[in-house]
Amino acid sequence: ALRVQWGGHSCWAINTYWPSTSPSDRANFARHTLTPFLTSLPHSLPILVCGDFNFTSNPSLDRRPYNDHTASGDRAS
């Protein structure tokens, strides 16, 4: 955790990398790792949690294998 002061405000900034293996692994990370860590911080400041949550709103689209046909819309012209 990093205490950040910006624009006259202070907060805790936390960078996280969540498991990409399964929803239950992410839930376990949140429950057994992140929550105890966050509750150990002084609660006098807001907490900003950032990072890679390994969450997708459309897993079948996001986890589609890369190929030239599916990636053509991602290329810069």
Disulfide bonds with the S-S distance in Angstrom:
none
